[in-house]
Amino acid sequence: MAPYFAFLHHLAAFTLFASLVIEFIFIKDELTLKSARTIQRADMAFGIAAGIVIIIGFLRVFYFEKGSYYYFHSTPFTIKMAAFIIVGLLSIFPTMEFLSWSRSLKAGQLPVPDAHKIRVIRILIHLELVGVVVIILGAALMAKGVGYSG
């Protein structure tokens, strides 16, 4: 069963990363109805993937793999979890903005966020992408036992 959970965990993680890349590419100074809808769908996929990553991740920690003792005595695991929390917190502002577009998009009207807001969202998404890279590094180090103090 553990390999299937590992597969689902990795699939969700790659979906999370791809969703962020799509958001980053499509959030531009000039939005279109199509790009705004694409951003909303990508953000929804990001949220669902993040939920799956955390649920399956904790199932793997407590019921599969090396056991919770190993993970809770691993510095890369701690860094990985901190980075995951930071990425989640960074995603709040963009998600709230994207959700605020729903009424306009349902009416067939283009949301009109100001250029400063778009710039802030792009910076936040960029930081989220950096955070995901830190998570991937932490996962690789953790899997090889680097930083284990148990």
C-alpha positions as a Python dict, from the first residue, in 0.01 Angstrom:
ca = {
    (1, 'M'): (0, 0, 0),
    (2, 'A'): (288, 239, 78),
    (3, 'P'): (398, 269, -290),
    (4, 'Y'): (48, 378, -392),
    (5, 'F'): (40, 645, -124),
    (6, 'A'): (387, 760, -231),
    (7, 'F'): (263, 782, -591),
    (8, 'L'): (-46, 983, -495),
    (9, 'H'): (164, 1210, -272),
    (10, 'H'): (408, 1283, -555),
    (11, 'L'): (131, 1326, -812),
    (12, 'A'): (-41, 1581, -588),
    (13, 'A'): (290, 1761, -527),
    (14, 'F'): (358, 1787, -901),
    (15, 'T'): (2, 1910, -958),
    (16, 'L'): (54, 2174, -688),
    (17, 'F'): (374, 2293, -857),
    (18, 'A'): (219, 2291, -1206),
    (19, 'S'): (-79, 2492, -1079),
    (20, 'L'): (151, 2758, -939),
    (21, 'V'): (343, 2777, -1267),
    (22, 'I'): (16, 2820, -1458),
    (23, 'E'): (-92, 3099, -1221),
    (24, 'F'): (246, 3269, -1259),
    (25, 'I'): (235, 3252, -1639),
    (26, 'F'): (-124, 3373, -1673),
    (27, 'I'): (-123, 3654, -1415),
    (28, 'K'): (-17, 3947, -1629),
    (29, 'D'): (-75, 4317, -1644),
    (30, 'E'): (-347, 4259, -1905),
    (31, 'L'): (-598, 3993, -1806),
    (32, 'T'): (-854, 3842, -2040),
    (33, 'L'): (-1169, 3654, -1946),
    (34, 'K'): (-999, 3331, -2052),
    (35, 'S'): (-679, 3396, -1854),
    (36, 'A'): (-873, 3502, -1542),
    (37, 'R'): (-1079, 3183, -1555),
    (38, 'T'): (-764, 2977, -1611),
    (39, 'I'): (-604, 3138, -1307),
    (40, 'Q'): (-909, 3060, -1094),
    (41, 'R'): (-911, 2695, -1205),
    (42, 'A'): (-536, 2664, -1146),
    (43, 'D'): (-576, 2812, -798),
    (44, 'M'): (-855, 2566, -721),
    (45, 'A'): (-631, 2281, -840),
    (46, 'F'): (-352, 2422, -622),
    (47, 'G'): (-576, 2418, -313),
    (48, 'I'): (-705, 2067, -377),
    (49, 'A'): (-352, 1938, -446),
    (50, 'A'): (-220, 2103, -128),
    (51, 'G'): (-493, 1934, 74),
    (52, 'I'): (-414, 1597, -79),
    (53, 'V'): (-39, 1647, -21),
    (54, 'I'): (-88, 1720, 349),
    (55, 'I'): (-342, 1443, 412),
    (56, 'I'): (-148, 1173, 231),
    (57, 'G'): (178, 1308, 373),
    (58, 'F'): (58, 1266, 727),
    (59, 'L'): (-83, 921, 649),
    (60, 'R'): (262, 829, 522),
    (61, 'V'): (428, 971, 835),
    (62, 'F'): (202, 790, 1081),
    (63, 'Y'): (107, 468, 901),
    (64, 'F'): (359, 401, 625),
    (65, 'E'): (723, 460, 546),
    (66, 'K'): (966, 507, 837),
    (67, 'G'): (725, 606, 1115),
    (68, 'S'): (660, 932, 1295),
    (69, 'Y'): (965, 898, 1522),
    (70, 'Y'): (1196, 915, 1222),
    (71, 'Y'): (1024, 1215, 1065),
    (72, 'F'): (992, 1415, 1385),
    (73, 'H'): (1365, 1374, 1444),
    (74, 'S'): (1457, 1489, 1096),
    (75, 'T'): (1569, 1849, 1044),
    (76, 'P'): (1484, 1843, 670),
    (77, 'F'): (1132, 1724, 758),
    (78, 'T'): (1091, 2018, 996),
    (79, 'I'): (1219, 2259, 731),
    (80, 'K'): (994, 2097, 471),
    (81, 'M'): (687, 2135, 691),
    (82, 'A'): (776, 2496, 778),
    (83, 'A'): (816, 2572, 407),
    (84, 'F'): (478, 2407, 337),
    (85, 'I'): (314, 2629, 599),
    (86, 'I'): (485, 2939, 459),
    (87, 'V'): (372, 2852, 105),
    (88, 'G'): (18, 2809, 237),
    (89, 'L'): (26, 3145, 411),
    (90, 'L'): (172, 3317, 102),
    (91, 'S'): (-112, 3172, -106),
    (92, 'I'): (-389, 3332, 100),
    (93, 'F'): (-375, 3679, -60),
    (94, 'P'): (-368, 3557, -422),
    (95, 'T'): (-647, 3305, -354),
    (96, 'M'): (-866, 3573, -192),
    (97, 'E'): (-809, 3799, -493),
    (98, 'F'): (-886, 3521, -742),
    (99, 'L'): (-1203, 3432, -552),
    (100, 'S'): (-1311, 3797, -561),
    (101, 'W'): (-1319, 3774, -941),
    (102, 'S'): (-1600, 3515, -940),
    (103, 'R'): (-1893, 3754, -956),
    (104, 'S'): (-1741, 3951, -1246),
    (105, 'L'): (-1648, 3639, -1439),
    (106, 'K'): (-1993, 3483, -1394),
    (107, 'A'): (-2138, 3803, -1542),
    (108, 'G'): (-1896, 3777, -1835),
    (109, 'Q'): (-1706, 4085, -1718),
    (110, 'L'): (-1334, 4110, -1679),
    (111, 'P'): (-1206, 4168, -1323),
    (112, 'V'): (-995, 4481, -1304),
    (113, 'P'): (-725, 4442, -1038),
    (114, 'D'): (-482, 4732, -1031),
    (115, 'A'): (-125, 4691, -1156),
    (116, 'H'): (18, 4707, -803),
    (117, 'K'): (-202, 4419, -688),
    (118, 'I'): (-99, 4210, -989),
    (119, 'R'): (268, 4284, -912),
    (120, 'V'): (223, 4177, -548),
    (121, 'I'): (46, 3857, -654),
    (122, 'R'): (326, 3773, -900),
    (123, 'I'): (585, 3826, -626),
    (124, 'L'): (388, 3605, -385),
    (125, 'I'): (349, 3328, -643),
    (126, 'H'): (721, 3353, -720),
    (127, 'L'): (796, 3313, -348),
    (128, 'E'): (559, 3016, -332),
    (129, 'L'): (752, 2853, -617),
    (130, 'V'): (1077, 2907, -427),
    (131, 'G'): (911, 2752, -122),
    (132, 'V'): (815, 2445, -324),
    (133, 'V'): (1178, 2407, -433),
    (134, 'V'): (1278, 2415, -64),
    (135, 'I'): (1015, 2148, 7),
    (136, 'I'): (1155, 1927, -270),
    (137, 'L'): (1509, 1972, -138),
    (138, 'G'): (1390, 1887, 214),
    (139, 'A'): (1218, 1573, 83),
    (140, 'A'): (1532, 1455, -95),
    (141, 'L'): (1754, 1517, 208),
    (142, 'M'): (1503, 1357, 443),
    (143, 'A'): (1472, 1046, 226),
    (144, 'K'): (1849, 995, 246),
    (145, 'G'): (1864, 1043, 623),
    (146, 'V'): (2048, 1374, 612),
    (147, 'G'): (1983, 1572, 931),
    (148, 'Y'): (1834, 1281, 1124),
    (149, 'S'): (1898, 1322, 1496),
    (150, 'G'): (1726, 1018, 1647),
}
